[in-house]
Amino acid sequence: MIKEQEAGTPTAQVCRKYWISSASFYKYKAKFGGMDVSDARKLKALEEESARLKKLLAETMLDNAILKDVAAKKW
């Protein structure tokens, strides 16, 4: 849809076609503008992997905190 707008289609028409607001369009354009489809897919995959790793880190930190509490209570 960004390429359609860059090709000369009015932004309002592109937004109506894809059922999004103009604010959403400009957010997408700021994030994905100038990227190829493969680059956008790679970015999305990296964001998903980053979210998964952050979740694993949070769970590990919680486990460590629980183990420290248990160890402190034993002594």
DRENFI-591800 format. One record per residue: residue number from 1; chain; residue in three letters; x, y, z of N, C-alpha, C in turn. Coordinates in pm, 1 decimal, padded with zeros to 6 digits. Example, Ala and Ser with C-alpha at 12.3 -4.5 7.8 and 13.67 -1.06 7.14 Angstrom:
2
@num:1, cadena:A, residuo:ALA, n.c1:01319.0, n.c2:-00569.0, n.c3:00780.0, ca.c1:01230.0, ca.c2:-00450.0, ca.c3:00780.0, c.c1:01320.0, c.c2:-00330.0, c.c3:00780.0
@num:2, cadena:A, residuo:SER, n.c1:01285.0, n.c2:-00225.0, n.c3:00708.0, ca.c1:01367.0, ca.c2:-00106.0, ca.c3:00714.0, c.c1:01290.0, c.c2:00003.0, c.c3:00787.0
This chain:
75
@num:1, cadena:A, residuo:MET, n.c1:00081.4, n.c2:-00118.5, n.c3:00000.0, ca.c1:00000.0, ca.c2:00000.0, ca.c3:00000.0, c.c1:00086.0, c.c2:00125.2, c.c3:00000.0
@num:2, cadena:A, residuo:ILE, n.c1:00205.4, n.c2:00117.4, n.c3:00057.7, ca.c1:00295.2, ca.c2:00232.8, ca.c3:00054.9, c.c1:00340.6, c.c2:00260.3, c.c3:-00087.9
@num:3, cadena:A, residuo:LYS, n.c1:00370.0, n.c2:00153.1, n.c3:-00159.7, ca.c1:00412.7, ca.c2:00170.3, ca.c3:-00298.9, c.c1:00300.9, c.c2:00229.3, c.c3:-00385.1
@num:4, cadena:A, residuo:GLU, n.c1:00176.8, n.c2:00192.7, n.c3:-00355.8, ca.c1:00063.6, ca.c2:00250.9, ca.c3:-00429.1, c.c1:00058.1, c.c2:00401.2, c.c3:-00407.7
@num:5, cadena:A, residuo:GLN, n.c1:00076.4, n.c2:00443.0, n.c3:-00283.2, ca.c1:00071.2, ca.c2:00584.9, ca.c3:-00251.8, c.c1:00188.8, c.c2:00658.3, c.c3:-00315.8
@num:6, cadena:A, residuo:GLU, n.c1:00306.4, n.c2:00597.0, n.c3:-00313.8, ca.c1:00423.3, ca.c2:00658.9, ca.c3:-00375.0, c.c1:00411.2, c.c2:00665.4, c.c3:-00526.2
@num:7, cadena:A, residuo:ALA, n.c1:00330.7, n.c2:00574.7, n.c3:-00585.2, ca.c1:00311.3, ca.c2:00573.9, ca.c3:-00730.3, c.c1:00215.7, c.c2:00683.8, c.c3:-00775.4
@num:8, cadena:A, residuo:GLY, n.c1:00150.5, n.c2:00750.3, n.c3:-00680.2, ca.c1:00065.1, ca.c2:00862.1, ca.c3:-00718.8, c.c1:-00079.2, c.c2:00852.1, c.c3:-00675.2
@num:9, cadena:A, residuo:THR, n.c1:-00118.6, n.c2:00738.6, n.c3:-00618.8, ca.c1:-00255.2, ca.c2:00724.3, ca.c3:-00570.2, c.c1:-00270.9, c.c2:00810.8, c.c3:-00445.5
@num:10, cadena:A, residuo:PRO, n.c1:-00378.4, n.c2:00887.7, n.c3:-00436.3, ca.c1:-00397.6, ca.c2:00971.7, ca.c3:-00317.2, c.c1:-00403.2, c.c2:00887.3, c.c3:-00189.2
@num:11, cadena:A, residuo:THR, n.c1:-00349.1, n.c2:00943.3, n.c3:-00083.6, ca.c1:-00342.4, ca.c2:00871.9, ca.c3:00044.2, c.c1:-00481.1, c.c2:00833.3, c.c3:00093.3
@num:12, cadena:A, residuo:ALA, n.c1:-00577.6, n.c2:00922.5, n.c3:00079.8, ca.c1:-00713.8, ca.c2:00894.2, ca.c3:00125.6, c.c1:-00772.1, c.c2:00773.5, c.c3:00052.6
@num:13, cadena:A, residuo:GLN, n.c1:-00745.2, n.c2:00762.5, n.c3:-00075.9, ca.c1:-00796.6, ca.c2:00650.2, ca.c3:-00154.3, c.c1:-00731.0, c.c2:00518.6, c.c3:-00109.8
@num:14, cadena:A, residuo:VAL, n.c1:-00601.6, n.c2:00522.1, n.c3:-00085.1, ca.c1:-00531.0, ca.c2:00401.7, ca.c3:-00038.8, c.c1:-00587.0, c.c2:00359.4, c.c3:00097.0
@num:15, cadena:A, residuo:CYS, n.c1:-00610.8, n.c2:00456.2, n.c3:00185.5, ca.c1:-00663.4, ca.c2:00424.9, ca.c3:00318.1, c.c1:-00802.7, c.c2:00363.0, c.c3:00309.4
@num:16, cadena:A, residuo:ARG, n.c1:-00885.6, n.c2:00414.6, n.c3:00221.3, ca.c1:-01020.1, ca.c2:00356.4, ca.c3:00203.8, c.c1:-01011.1, c.c2:00214.9, c.c3:00149.5
@num:17, cadena:A, residuo:LYS, n.c1:-00920.0, n.c2:00192.2, n.c3:00056.9, ca.c1:-00906.2, ca.c2:00061.1, ca.c3:-00005.0, c.c1:-00867.6, c.c2:-00045.1, c.c3:00098.6
@num:18, cadena:A, residuo:TYR, n.c1:-00779.0, n.c2:-00010.3, n.c3:00191.9, ca.c1:-00729.5, ca.c2:-00106.5, ca.c3:00290.2, c.c1:-00797.5, c.c2:-00093.2, c.c3:00425.9
@num:19, cadena:A, residuo:TRP, n.c1:-00898.4, n.c2:-00008.7, n.c3:00436.8, ca.c1:-00978.2, ca.c2:00009.1, ca.c3:00557.6, c.c1:-00892.0, c.c2:00047.6, c.c3:00677.9
@num:20, cadena:A, residuo:ILE, n.c1:-00804.4, n.c2:00145.3, n.c3:00658.9, ca.c1:-00723.0, ca.c2:00195.3, ca.c3:00769.1, c.c1:-00735.4, c.c2:00346.7, c.c3:00774.2
@num:21, cadena:A, residuo:SER, n.c1:-00697.3, n.c2:00403.7, n.c3:00887.7, ca.c1:-00700.1, ca.c2:00549.7, ca.c3:00899.6, c.c1:-00572.0, c.c2:00606.3, c.c3:00839.0
@num:22, cadena:A, residuo:SER, n.c1:-00574.5, n.c2:00734.3, n.c3:00810.4, ca.c1:-00454.8, ca.c2:00796.5, ca.c3:00754.6, c.c1:-00342.1, c.c2:00796.9, c.c3:00857.6
@num:23, cadena:A, residuo:ALA, n.c1:-00376.6, n.c2:00807.0, n.c3:00987.3, ca.c1:-00273.3, ca.c2:00801.7, ca.c3:01091.8, c.c1:-00203.1, c.c2:00666.2, c.c3:01090.8
@num:24, cadena:A, residuo:SER, n.c1:-00280.7, n.c2:00558.9, n.c3:01076.1, ca.c1:-00221.2, ca.c2:00425.4, ca.c3:01069.0, c.c1:-00132.7, c.c2:00411.6, c.c3:00945.8
@num:25, cadena:A, residuo:PHE, n.c1:-00178.8, n.c2:00468.1, n.c3:00834.5, ca.c1:-00098.8, ca.c2:00461.8, ca.c3:00712.0, c.c1:00036.2, c.c2:00528.7, c.c3:00732.2
@num:26, cadena:A, residuo:TYR, n.c1:00036.4, n.c2:00647.4, n.c3:00793.6, ca.c1:00161.5, ca.c2:00718.6, ca.c3:00812.2, c.c1:00252.1, c.c2:00649.9, c.c3:00914.5
@num:27, cadena:A, residuo:LYS, n.c1:00193.2, n.c2:00578.5, n.c3:01011.6, ca.c1:00275.0, ca.c2:00498.9, ca.c3:01104.0, c.c1:00343.5, c.c2:00385.2, c.c3:01028.9
@num:28, cadena:A, residuo:TYR, n.c1:00266.5, n.c2:00315.4, n.c3:00943.5, ca.c1:00324.5, ca.c2:00207.9, ca.c3:00862.9, c.c1:00433.4, c.c2:00263.2, c.c3:00772.3
@num:29, cadena:A, residuo:LYS, n.c1:00406.5, n.c2:00379.8, n.c3:00713.6, ca.c1:00502.4, ca.c2:00438.2, ca.c3:00621.2, c.c1:00630.3, c.c2:00477.6, c.c3:00693.7
@num:30, cadena:A, residuo:ALA, n.c1:00617.1, n.c2:00530.8, n.c3:00816.2, ca.c1:00735.9, ca.c2:00567.2, ca.c3:00892.8, c.c1:00816.9, c.c2:00443.7, c.c3:00930.5
@num:31, cadena:A, residuo:LYS, n.c1:00748.1, n.c2:00334.7, n.c3:00959.6, ca.c1:00817.3, ca.c2:00213.7, ca.c3:01003.3, c.c1:00872.3, c.c2:00133.2, c.c3:00885.9
@num:32, cadena:A, residuo:PHE, n.c1:00792.5, n.c2:00118.0, n.c3:00780.1, ca.c1:00829.7, ca.c2:00028.8, ca.c3:00670.4, c.c1:00865.5, c.c2:00100.7, c.c3:00541.5
@num:33, cadena:A, residuo:GLY, n.c1:00857.6, n.c2:00232.1, n.c3:00537.3, ca.c1:00887.8, ca.c2:00305.7, ca.c3:00414.9, c.c1:01031.4, c.c2:00282.2, c.c3:00370.3
@num:34, cadena:A, residuo:GLY, n.c1:01051.9, n.c2:00260.2, n.c3:00243.6, ca.c1:01185.3, ca.c2:00237.1, ca.c3:00190.1, c.c1:01232.0, c.c2:00093.4, c.c3:00201.1
@num:35, cadena:A, residuo:MET, n.c1:01148.8, n.c2:00005.3, n.c3:00256.4, ca.c1:01186.6, ca.c2:-00135.8, ca.c3:00268.8, c.c1:01121.6, c.c2:-00217.6, c.c3:00158.4
@num:36, cadena:A, residuo:ASP, n.c1:01189.6, n.c2:-00324.8, n.c3:00123.8, ca.c1:01128.6, ca.c2:-00423.5, ca.c3:00035.8, c.c1:01041.9, c.c2:-00515.2, c.c3:00121.4
@num:37, cadena:A, residuo:VAL, n.c1:00961.9, n.c2:-00596.8, n.c3:00056.4, ca.c1:00875.9, ca.c2:-00689.5, ca.c3:00129.4, c.c1:00960.0, c.c2:-00786.7, c.c3:00211.9
@num:38, cadena:A, residuo:SER, n.c1:01070.0, n.c2:-00834.2, n.c3:00154.5, ca.c1:01154.4, ca.c2:-00929.7, ca.c3:00226.9, c.c1:01216.6, c.c2:-00863.2, c.c3:00350.2
@num:39, cadena:A, residuo:ASP, n.c1:01254.2, n.c2:-00736.2, n.c3:00339.6, ca.c1:01309.6, ca.c2:-00664.8, ca.c3:00455.2, c.c1:01205.0, c.c2:-00649.4, c.c3:00564.3
@num:40, cadena:A, residuo:ALA, n.c1:01081.8, n.c2:-00619.5, n.c3:00527.0, ca.c1:00974.0, ca.c2:-00604.3, ca.c3:00624.7, c.c1:00945.8, c.c2:-00737.7, c.c3:00694.3
@num:41, cadena:A, residuo:ARG, n.c1:00951.0, n.c2:-00846.5, n.c3:00618.7, ca.c1:00930.6, ca.c2:-00979.0, ca.c3:00678.9, c.c1:01041.5, c.c2:-01012.6, c.c3:00776.9
@num:42, cadena:A, residuo:LYS, n.c1:01166.0, n.c2:-00979.9, n.c3:00739.1, ca.c1:01278.5, ca.c2:-01004.3, ca.c3:00829.3, c.c1:01263.9, c.c2:-00921.6, c.c3:00956.5
@num:43, cadena:A, residuo:LEU, n.c1:01222.6, n.c2:-00796.2, n.c3:00942.2, ca.c1:01203.1, ca.c2:-00709.6, ca.c3:01058.4, c.c1:01096.7, c.c2:-00766.4, c.c3:01150.5
@num:44, cadena:A, residuo:LYS, n.c1:00986.3, n.c2:-00811.4, n.c3:01093.6, ca.c1:00878.8, ca.c2:-00868.9, ca.c3:01174.2, c.c1:00926.2, c.c2:-00994.7, c.c3:01246.1
@num:45, cadena:A, residuo:ALA, n.c1:01002.5, n.c2:-01078.6, n.c3:01176.9, ca.c1:01054.1, ca.c2:-01201.2, ca.c3:01238.9, c.c1:01149.9, c.c2:-01167.4, c.c3:01353.1
@num:46, cadena:A, residuo:LEU, n.c1:01234.2, n.c2:-01067.2, n.c3:01333.8, ca.c1:01326.4, ca.c2:-01026.7, ca.c3:01439.4, c.c1:01252.1, c.c2:-00969.0, c.c3:01559.1
@num:47, cadena:A, residuo:GLU, n.c1:01146.4, n.c2:-00893.0, n.c3:01534.3, ca.c1:01066.6, ca.c2:-00837.8, ca.c3:01644.4, c.c1:00999.2, c.c2:-00949.2, c.c3:01723.3
@num:48, cadena:A, residuo:GLU, n.c1:00947.2, n.c2:-01050.9, n.c3:01652.8, ca.c1:00884.2, ca.c2:-01164.7, ca.c3:01721.0, c.c1:00986.7, c.c2:-01241.7, c.c3:01804.4
@num:49, cadena:A, residuo:GLU, n.c1:01106.7, n.c2:-01262.8, n.c3:01748.1, ca.c1:01210.4, ca.c2:-01333.9, ca.c3:01821.6, c.c1:01253.9, c.c2:-01253.2, c.c3:01944.1
@num:50, cadena:A, residuo:SER, n.c1:01265.7, n.c2:-01123.0, n.c3:01928.3, ca.c1:01303.2, ca.c2:-01037.1, ca.c3:02039.8, c.c1:01199.3, c.c2:-01043.7, c.c3:02151.2
@num:51, cadena:A, residuo:ALA, n.c1:01072.4, n.c2:-01042.0, n.c3:02116.2, ca.c1:00966.2, ca.c2:-01052.1, ca.c3:02216.5, c.c1:00973.1, c.c2:-01186.3, c.c3:02289.5
@num:52, cadena:A, residuo:ARG, n.c1:00999.3, n.c2:-01293.0, n.c3:02215.6, ca.c1:01009.9, ca.c2:-01426.1, ca.c3:02275.9, c.c1:01128.6, c.c2:-01432.4, c.c3:02371.8
@num:53, cadena:A, residuo:LEU, n.c1:01241.7, n.c2:-01375.6, n.c3:02330.6, ca.c1:01360.0, ca.c2:-01377.2, ca.c3:02416.1, c.c1:01340.7, c.c2:-01291.3, c.c3:02541.1
@num:54, cadena:A, residuo:LYS, n.c1:01271.5, n.c2:-01178.9, n.c3:02526.9, ca.c1:01243.0, ca.c2:-01095.1, ca.c3:02643.4, c.c1:01155.1, c.c2:-01169.5, c.c3:02743.0
@num:55, cadena:A, residuo:LYS, n.c1:01058.8, n.c2:-01245.3, n.c3:02692.1, ca.c1:00971.5, ca.c2:-01323.1, ca.c3:02779.5, c.c1:01051.8, c.c2:-01430.8, c.c3:02853.0
@num:56, cadena:A, residuo:LEU, n.c1:01140.8, n.c2:-01498.9, n.c3:02781.1, ca.c1:01225.2, ca.c2:-01600.9, ca.c3:02844.3, c.c1:01315.1, c.c2:-01539.9, c.c3:02951.1
@num:57, cadena:A, residuo:LEU, n.c1:01370.5, n.c2:-01422.2, n.c3:02923.0, ca.c1:01455.9, ca.c2:-01355.2, ca.c3:03020.2, c.c1:01376.7, c.c2:-01318.8, c.c3:03144.8
@num:58, cadena:A, residuo:ALA, n.c1:01256.7, n.c2:-01266.7, n.c3:03127.3, ca.c1:01173.5, ca.c2:-01229.5, ca.c3:03241.3, c.c1:01139.5, c.c2:-01352.0, c.c3:03326.2
@num:59, cadena:A, residuo:GLU, n.c1:01107.0, n.c2:-01462.4, n.c3:03261.4, ca.c1:01075.8, ca.c2:-01584.7, ca.c3:03334.7, c.c1:01198.0, c.c2:-01635.3, c.c3:03411.4
@num:60, cadena:A, residuo:THR, n.c1:01314.9, n.c2:-01628.5, n.c3:03349.9, ca.c1:01437.3, ca.c2:-01673.1, ca.c3:03415.1, c.c1:01470.5, c.c2:-01583.7, c.c3:03534.9
@num:61, cadena:A, residuo:MET, n.c1:01452.6, n.c2:-01453.1, n.c3:03518.0, ca.c1:01478.7, ca.c2:-01361.6, ca.c3:03629.1, c.c1:01382.1, c.c2:-01387.2, c.c3:03744.5
@num:62, cadena:A, residuo:LEU, n.c1:01257.6, n.c2:-01418.7, n.c3:03713.3, ca.c1:01159.8, ca.c2:-01451.3, ca.c3:03816.6, c.c1:01198.3, c.c2:-01579.6, c.c3:03889.0
@num:63, cadena:A, residuo:ASP, n.c1:01240.1, n.c2:-01680.5, n.c3:03813.6, ca.c1:01285.4, ca.c2:-01805.9, ca.c3:03875.1, c.c1:01404.0, c.c2:-01781.7, c.c3:03967.7
@num:64, cadena:A, residuo:ASN, n.c1:01499.0, n.c2:-01698.8, n.c3:03924.4, ca.c1:01615.1, ca.c2:-01668.2, ca.c3:04007.8, c.c1:01573.3, c.c2:-01597.1, c.c3:04136.3
@num:65, cadena:A, residuo:ALA, n.c1:01480.3, n.c2:-01503.6, n.c3:04125.4, ca.c1:01434.3, ca.c2:-01431.3, ca.c3:04243.9, c.c1:01366.1, c.c2:-01526.9, c.c3:04342.0
@num:66, cadena:A, residuo:ILE, n.c1:01287.7, n.c2:-01619.8, n.c3:04289.8, ca.c1:01220.3, ca.c2:-01718.1, ca.c3:04375.5, c.c1:01322.8, c.c2:-01806.7, c.c3:04444.6
@num:67, cadena:A, residuo:LEU, n.c1:01423.2, n.c2:-01852.7, n.c3:04370.6, ca.c1:01526.8, ca.c2:-01937.2, ca.c3:04429.6, c.c1:01605.3, c.c2:-01862.1, c.c3:04536.8
@num:68, cadena:A, residuo:LYS, n.c1:01633.0, n.c2:-01735.4, n.c3:04515.4, ca.c1:01704.2, ca.c2:-01656.5, ca.c3:04616.1, c.c1:01619.4, c.c2:-01641.8, c.c3:04742.4
@num:69, cadena:A, residuo:ASP, n.c1:01488.9, n.c2:-01620.8, n.c3:04724.5, ca.c1:01400.7, ca.c2:-01609.9, ca.c3:04841.0, c.c1:01397.0, c.c2:-01740.6, c.c3:04919.2
@num:70, cadena:A, residuo:VAL, n.c1:01387.2, n.c2:-01852.1, n.c3:04850.2, ca.c1:01383.6, ca.c2:-01982.3, ca.c3:04915.6, c.c1:01514.6, c.c2:-02008.4, c.c3:04987.8
@num:71, cadena:A, residuo:ALA, n.c1:01626.2, n.c2:-01977.5, n.c3:04923.3, ca.c1:01757.0, ca.c2:-01999.5, ca.c3:04984.8, c.c1:01775.7, c.c2:-01910.2, c.c3:05107.5
@num:72, cadena:A, residuo:ALA, n.c1:01726.7, n.c2:-01788.2, n.c3:05101.6, ca.c1:01740.4, ca.c2:-01696.7, ca.c3:05215.4, c.c1:01655.9, c.c2:-01742.5, c.c3:05333.8
@num:73, cadena:A, residuo:LYS, n.c1:01541.8, n.c2:-01801.9, n.c3:05308.6, ca.c1:01453.5, ca.c2:-01847.4, ca.c3:05415.8, c.c1:01505.8, c.c2:-01973.0, c.c3:05484.4
@num:74, cadena:A, residuo:LYS, n.c1:01585.5, n.c2:-02053.3, n.c3:05413.3, ca.c1:01641.2, ca.c2:-02175.0, ca.c3:05472.9, c.c1:01746.6, c.c2:-02141.5, c.c3:05577.0
@num:75, cadena:A, residuo:TRP, n.c1:01819.4, n.c2:-02034.8, n.c3:05560.1, ca.c1:01928.0, ca.c2:-02001.3, ca.c3:05652.3, c.c1:01872.1, c.c2:-01916.9, c.c3:05760.0
